[in-house]
Amino acid sequence: MKAYNYEEFKKERLSDPHLKAEYDFLEEEFTLSKEIIQLRKDKNLTQKELAHEIGSSQPAIARLESGNYRNLSLSFLRKVATALDAVPEVHLKRKAN
């Protein structure tokens, strides 16, 4: 079995145009997730502690960090950002033709 490092594996897999399109489609959700996880870790908070701080539940934070939080509200994101000493930025971009 060939051993891969993550970047080599990712590069090889993303050479498939269908997989690349799906990856690009989901990239923003996972970028947000990674940022939240990093900010939470920087403050040495567990998911449960962050949830308690904003008046939410640990499963809600887990969903947010998974990138699969489908009904994310801006007010919830603001609460999370405030607790993490951050500010949310929301942008709309034109679709590429």
Backbone bond lengths (Angstrom), bond angles and torsions (degrees), N, CA, C in turn:
res aa  C-N    CA-C-N  psi(-1)  N-CA   C-N-CA  omega(-1)  CA-C   N-CA-C  phi
1 M - - - 1.441 - - 1.527 109.15 -
2 K 1.314 115.71 128.76 1.458 120.99 -178.67 1.527 110.42 -76.72
3 A 1.328 116.44 135.01 1.464 121.11 176.85 1.530 108.75 -89.30
4 Y 1.311 116.15 138.10 1.459 122.43 178.66 1.514 109.50 -119.77
5 N 1.306 115.93 148.09 1.448 116.72 162.86 1.525 104.86 -92.85
6 Y 1.302 116.78 160.65 1.459 121.05 -172.02 1.523 112.47 -58.14
7 E 1.329 117.92 -46.40 1.464 121.06 -176.54 1.530 111.85 -63.02
8 E 1.334 117.19 -40.19 1.469 120.29 177.43 1.529 110.24 -64.63
9 F 1.316 116.15 -44.34 1.456 121.81 179.33 1.522 110.49 -60.55
10 K 1.321 116.20 -47.11 1.466 121.59 -179.57 1.528 110.65 -61.54
11 K 1.322 116.98 -45.84 1.463 121.14 -179.32 1.527 110.81 -60.55
12 E 1.313 116.33 -43.86 1.465 120.75 -179.83 1.526 110.75 -64.11
13 R 1.311 117.07 -46.23 1.472 121.04 -178.36 1.526 111.75 -66.28
14 L 1.330 116.96 -38.13 1.454 119.80 -177.52 1.528 113.22 -76.40
15 S 1.320 116.82 -1.17 1.466 119.08 173.21 1.530 110.53 -73.88
16 D 1.333 117.26 -15.29 1.466 122.62 174.50 1.530 107.21 -78.78
17 P 1.344 118.99 116.91 1.464 121.04 -174.97 1.529 113.89 -60.40
18 H 1.328 117.89 -33.57 1.467 120.36 179.97 1.532 110.50 -69.50
19 L 1.318 115.99 -44.35 1.452 120.21 178.42 1.525 110.41 -65.68
20 K 1.331 117.30 -39.68 1.464 121.99 178.98 1.524 110.71 -61.68
21 A 1.326 117.66 -42.15 1.458 121.06 179.57 1.528 110.65 -62.71
22 E 1.317 117.14 -42.53 1.463 121.33 178.71 1.526 110.77 -66.90
23 Y 1.307 117.02 -41.94 1.463 122.05 177.97 1.524 110.42 -60.10
24 D 1.329 116.64 -47.13 1.462 120.88 179.51 1.524 111.36 -62.67
25 F 1.330 116.93 -37.91 1.457 121.93 179.64 1.529 111.07 -62.23
26 L 1.309 117.19 -38.09 1.467 121.94 -176.22 1.529 114.07 -92.98
27 E 1.311 116.71 -6.24 1.462 121.00 -173.18 1.529 113.62 -55.62
28 E 1.334 117.91 -43.90 1.460 119.85 -177.39 1.524 111.77 -63.01
29 E 1.338 117.11 -39.83 1.459 119.82 179.16 1.522 110.98 -62.94
30 F 1.310 116.51 -42.39 1.455 119.27 -178.16 1.520 112.00 -76.04
31 T 1.319 117.52 -28.39 1.461 120.06 175.41 1.520 109.44 -64.29
32 L 1.329 117.06 -45.40 1.457 121.07 177.04 1.527 110.56 -59.73
33 S 1.311 116.72 -44.60 1.464 120.93 179.42 1.521 111.69 -59.16
34 K 1.319 115.84 -47.28 1.468 119.78 -179.80 1.529 111.40 -61.81
35 E 1.335 116.38 -39.44 1.463 119.79 179.51 1.528 111.15 -64.51
36 I 1.327 116.50 -43.71 1.464 120.45 -179.79 1.526 110.44 -64.14
37 I 1.316 116.53 -45.42 1.467 120.21 178.93 1.525 110.66 -58.52
38 Q 1.334 116.94 -45.73 1.459 120.40 -178.40 1.522 111.38 -64.56
39 L 1.339 116.85 -43.93 1.461 120.02 178.97 1.531 111.24 -63.31
40 R 1.334 117.11 -40.24 1.459 120.89 178.53 1.528 110.57 -63.79
41 K 1.323 116.49 -44.30 1.469 120.18 178.97 1.523 111.48 -65.75
42 D 1.332 116.58 -37.06 1.466 120.11 178.10 1.526 111.75 -60.88
43 K 1.326 116.10 -30.30 1.471 120.37 177.76 1.522 112.32 -91.62
44 N 1.339 116.64 4.78 1.466 122.53 -179.73 1.529 112.56 55.65
45 L 1.325 115.57 43.28 1.461 121.43 178.10 1.521 110.23 -107.85
46 T 1.315 115.76 143.22 1.462 120.27 169.78 1.528 107.33 -84.31
47 Q 1.317 116.82 167.77 1.458 120.02 175.06 1.529 110.05 -59.00
48 K 1.313 116.40 -41.20 1.468 121.24 -179.34 1.526 111.22 -63.35
49 E 1.315 116.80 -42.09 1.466 120.49 179.80 1.530 111.06 -66.45
50 L 1.318 116.86 -42.03 1.465 120.28 177.51 1.529 110.11 -62.87
51 A 1.313 116.30 -44.74 1.468 120.61 179.34 1.523 110.51 -59.17
52 H 1.322 116.74 -45.43 1.468 120.99 179.68 1.532 110.44 -60.74
53 E 1.315 116.51 -41.25 1.462 121.80 -177.99 1.525 111.95 -62.97
54 I 1.334 117.74 -31.65 1.467 120.14 -177.91 1.528 112.67 -104.32
55 G 1.331 117.13 3.96 1.458 120.17 179.11 1.513 113.28 74.08
56 S 1.322 116.21 37.28 1.454 121.70 -179.30 1.530 108.78 -125.44
57 S 1.330 115.91 -162.77 1.463 120.48 -179.90 1.525 110.25 -119.04
58 Q 1.328 115.44 156.76 1.464 120.63 177.60 1.525 111.12 -59.62
59 P 1.356 120.06 -42.26 1.472 118.69 178.19 1.537 113.41 -60.52
60 A 1.340 116.70 -32.06 1.474 119.21 177.24 1.524 110.76 -65.41
61 I 1.325 116.54 -40.26 1.475 120.47 177.56 1.525 109.73 -68.02
62 A 1.324 117.40 -40.37 1.469 120.78 178.26 1.530 110.68 -60.95
63 R 1.334 117.23 -42.01 1.475 120.00 178.04 1.524 110.69 -63.44
64 L 1.330 115.89 -43.10 1.461 120.29 178.60 1.523 110.92 -59.71
65 E 1.319 116.46 -44.79 1.463 120.99 -178.23 1.529 112.66 -74.00
66 S 1.308 117.64 -17.21 1.467 120.28 179.41 1.521 112.34 -78.98
67 G 1.335 116.42 -16.88 1.456 119.52 -176.95 1.514 112.18 85.61
68 N 1.310 117.22 4.27 1.463 121.40 -178.17 1.522 111.77 -114.24
69 Y 1.303 117.80 31.51 1.454 121.94 -179.28 1.523 107.02 -87.62
70 R 1.301 117.74 96.21 1.459 122.68 -170.87 1.515 115.39 -75.36
71 N 1.319 119.44 -32.47 1.462 121.06 -176.94 1.521 110.92 -110.84
72 L 1.294 115.77 47.22 1.458 121.70 -178.03 1.523 109.49 -70.33
73 S 1.325 115.70 124.50 1.465 119.28 177.39 1.521 109.32 -99.49
74 L 1.304 114.94 154.45 1.456 119.72 178.10 1.530 110.02 -65.54
75 S 1.326 117.68 -34.09 1.468 119.22 179.31 1.528 111.15 -65.74
76 F 1.343 117.56 -38.91 1.468 120.56 176.89 1.524 110.14 -65.13
77 L 1.318 116.23 -43.84 1.463 120.64 179.02 1.524 110.73 -62.28
78 R 1.316 117.33 -38.14 1.472 120.32 176.79 1.525 111.18 -63.13
79 K 1.336 117.48 -41.89 1.469 120.80 178.24 1.524 110.60 -60.63
80 V 1.323 116.14 -45.59 1.465 120.76 179.24 1.523 109.73 -62.76
81 A 1.325 116.60 -46.97 1.463 120.73 -179.08 1.522 111.35 -60.50
82 T 1.315 117.32 -44.50 1.466 121.05 179.75 1.522 110.61 -59.81
83 A 1.320 116.61 -45.20 1.469 120.80 179.40 1.523 111.82 -63.30
84 L 1.329 116.57 -26.40 1.467 121.26 -178.27 1.527 112.38 -100.27
85 D 1.336 116.28 12.76 1.474 121.64 -178.87 1.525 111.28 55.87
86 A 1.321 115.15 46.47 1.458 121.25 -178.89 1.533 109.35 -134.07
87 V 1.306 115.54 173.87 1.457 122.42 177.82 1.526 107.75 -130.85
88 P 1.331 117.75 127.70 1.475 118.23 178.19 1.529 110.50 -74.13
89 E 1.311 115.50 145.94 1.465 121.96 173.88 1.514 107.16 -124.43
90 V 1.320 116.05 126.93 1.457 120.79 179.12 1.517 107.19 -120.03
91 H 1.320 116.21 131.06 1.458 121.73 -178.13 1.513 109.99 -131.97
92 L 1.305 115.87 148.93 1.453 121.98 170.16 1.522 107.70 -114.41
93 K 1.314 115.99 133.59 1.457 121.15 179.89 1.513 109.11 -120.56
94 R 1.293 115.92 148.40 1.453 119.64 173.40 1.527 109.07 -68.19
95 K 1.312 115.43 144.48 1.456 119.61 176.49 1.513 109.61 -69.58
96 A 1.322 114.93 145.21 1.461 119.87 174.94 1.519 108.14 -71.61
97 N 1.307 116.42 139.03 1.482 119.91 -179.57 1.479 111.89 -79.15
